[in-house]
Amino acid sequence: MTALTARVPAGRYGFRHVARMEWIKLRSLRSTWWTLAITVAAAIAIGVTVGINTRNANGDLTNNALAGIIPALLLTSVLGVLTMTSEYSSGMIRSTLAAAPSRPLLLAGKAAVFGALALAVGEAASFISFFAGGAALRHGIAAPALTGPGVLRAVLLSGVSFCLVGLLALGLGAVIRHSGAAIAVVVGGVYVLPTIMASVAHGLGVYMPIIIIGNSLTTTKPEPCGSHGGQCVHFVSAWAGLGLLGLYAAVALAVGGWLFARRDA
Amino acid sequence: MIEVSDLTKRYGPTLAVDALSFDVRPGAVTGFLGANGSGKSTTMRLILGLDAPDAGEARIGGRRFRDLRWPLREAGSLLEARAFHPGRSAREHLAALAASNGISRRRVDEVLGLVGLAGAARRRAGKFSLGMGQRLGLAAALLGDPPVLLLDEPVNGLDPAGIRWIRDLLKSLAAEGRAVLVSSHLISEMALLAEHLVVIGQGRLLADTSVAQMSAGSSSLEEAFLELTESSTQYRGARPQDTPVISAKEGRR
């Protein structure tokens, strides 16, 4: 017995080890790369399509080129959900927890690895969309430059939104655990709810993730007064929007982590 | 060594594990026996910290599972159901687990060879047969070369050659000084594999004894087990003499 236990090295497993495990898990599934490739392709294709069809040189051309961000986010959020829920549906969670029983550490590792990947892919999707969408402009309209006022901020924050919405989805996945139900809640909450809110409570609509991304993060200048059925809507500023998205993701992860640590796996 | 003391777990109105205490000592294979639904798997889940006990605790080498410093190097486990993502290859599955405990890639290939999956290492685990899935689970349990092993129904789905192979393997691991807990409801397999037995029924300890002692008073180990568990078996088919009458109480689940 002593001879056997003596082989256990000093120290203990930590965040670094858990993050490496989660990275191997994420990268070794083909579906991860397919989903991310389609995410980037969809963002670019929509940006280019909007660019080709743009006739108003005075509009927010950066916002136009980033028109594919919101649809592309759908795939990233589904991937975020599955990163957590597929552990339960496959039974992998038992192996994972046998290797790393500290649940807060595990969720932190998962969030860090998925968040970093979503950020990298989001920035790639945003920058490529921006340049491709600009290059696709016709009718003698000049492509927007990154040096223009608010342009770099809009492109960068669009990329960040992939990370934050992905983490929000991952957190909800930890809360709900069932893939189908969690995807339904994320798609319903992020994509359908704002439409309902827009018709019943304009004032609250501006705090919905998708409205924040579409009207605060991906724009170079805040719309002075939104055009929702003649009513004046004040969208939050880009930085306030970023803070709100971060808050939503943090709350989802905190609740997910709290439940993860307390529930039977 | 594994120390289980006063472990209790309730699922709603059902008392799945009821103040259960036993030790699993190093150097021997301990068989964990009980009828279907007797609480074997729940006990394993409680030892591994997958479920939280309502009372009592389980310790491995003096620590609760969640407090282990290098869990895979201190206790290896195989639970009954599949525990891998179907889209991931056997090698990547093990590589991910290895990374979490600072175990080398070389060890991954080593255990793949040990369980006979070297040729299937790059195939997606979702395509594996039941027996291959068991071998992959066993590979994960052995990854950290741990002094403690907990295996829930490890012979499930293995062919006769595979069963003999795992029996010899577990015996040799115990002979090296490891504590090996193996659950099964196959008494004949236990008679060949285990030296010590822990028998439970309805979540309570019925016997904690050596195989020799348990079978001494009866014609066979199977007979001794059936006598011991008769009063606490929940799910039982009708005995031949009972067949004309279906007891309402027994028919109800």
Chai-1 contact restraints between the chains, C-beta under 6 A:
chainA,res_idxA,chainB,res_idxB,connection_type,confidence,min_distance_angstrom,max_distance_angstrom,comment,restraint_id
A,M1,B,P26,contact,1.0,0.0,6.0,A-B,restraint_1
A,M1,B,G177,contact,1.0,0.0,6.0,A-B,restraint_2
A,L4,B,P147,contact,1.0,0.0,6.0,A-B,restraint_3
A,L4,B,G177,contact,1.0,0.0,6.0,A-B,restraint_4
A,T5,B,P147,contact,1.0,0.0,6.0,A-B,restraint_5
A,V8,B,W70,contact,1.0,0.0,6.0,A-B,restraint_6
A,V8,B,R73,contact,1.0,0.0,6.0,A-B,restraint_7
A,R12,B,R69,contact,1.0,0.0,6.0,A-B,restraint_8
A,Y13,B,W70,contact,1.0,0.0,6.0,A-B,restraint_9
A,Y13,B,S100,contact,1.0,0.0,6.0,A-B,restraint_10
A,Y13,B,N101,contact,1.0,0.0,6.0,A-B,restraint_11
A,H17,B,S100,contact,1.0,0.0,6.0,A-B,restraint_12
A,H17,B,G102,contact,1.0,0.0,6.0,A-B,restraint_13
A,V18,B,S100,contact,1.0,0.0,6.0,A-B,restraint_14
A,R20,B,A99,contact,1.0,0.0,6.0,A-B,restraint_15
A,M21,B,A96,contact,1.0,0.0,6.0,A-B,restraint_16
A,M21,B,A99,contact,1.0,0.0,6.0,A-B,restraint_17
A,M21,B,S100,contact,1.0,0.0,6.0,A-B,restraint_18
A,I24,B,A95,contact,1.0,0.0,6.0,A-B,restraint_19
A,I24,B,A96,contact,1.0,0.0,6.0,A-B,restraint_20
A,I24,B,A99,contact,1.0,0.0,6.0,A-B,restraint_21
A,K25,B,A96,contact,1.0,0.0,6.0,A-B,restraint_22
A,S28,B,R88,contact,1.0,0.0,6.0,A-B,restraint_23
A,S28,B,E92,contact,1.0,0.0,6.0,A-B,restraint_24
A,L29,B,G87,contact,1.0,0.0,6.0,A-B,restraint_25
A,S90,B,H85,contact,1.0,0.0,6.0,A-B,restraint_26
A,G91,B,A81,contact,1.0,0.0,6.0,A-B,restraint_27
A,G91,B,R82,contact,1.0,0.0,6.0,A-B,restraint_28
A,G91,B,A83,contact,1.0,0.0,6.0,A-B,restraint_29
A,M92,B,F84,contact,1.0,0.0,6.0,A-B,restraint_30
A,M92,B,H85,contact,1.0,0.0,6.0,A-B,restraint_31
A,R94,B,L79,contact,1.0,0.0,6.0,A-B,restraint_32
A,R94,B,A83,contact,1.0,0.0,6.0,A-B,restraint_33
A,S95,B,A83,contact,1.0,0.0,6.0,A-B,restraint_34
A,S95,B,A140,contact,1.0,0.0,6.0,A-B,restraint_35
A,A98,B,S77,contact,1.0,0.0,6.0,A-B,restraint_36
A,A99,B,P71,contact,1.0,0.0,6.0,A-B,restraint_37
A,A99,B,L72,contact,1.0,0.0,6.0,A-B,restraint_38
A,A99,B,L97,contact,1.0,0.0,6.0,A-B,restraint_39
A,A99,B,S100,contact,1.0,0.0,6.0,A-B,restraint_40
A,A100,B,S100,contact,1.0,0.0,6.0,A-B,restraint_41
A,P101,B,G49,contact,1.0,0.0,6.0,A-B,restraint_42
A,P101,B,F65,contact,1.0,0.0,6.0,A-B,restraint_43
A,P101,B,R66,contact,1.0,0.0,6.0,A-B,restraint_44
A,P101,B,P71,contact,1.0,0.0,6.0,A-B,restraint_45
A,D264,B,D51,contact,1.0,0.0,6.0,A-B,restraint_46
A,A265,B,L50,contact,1.0,0.0,6.0,A-B,restraint_47
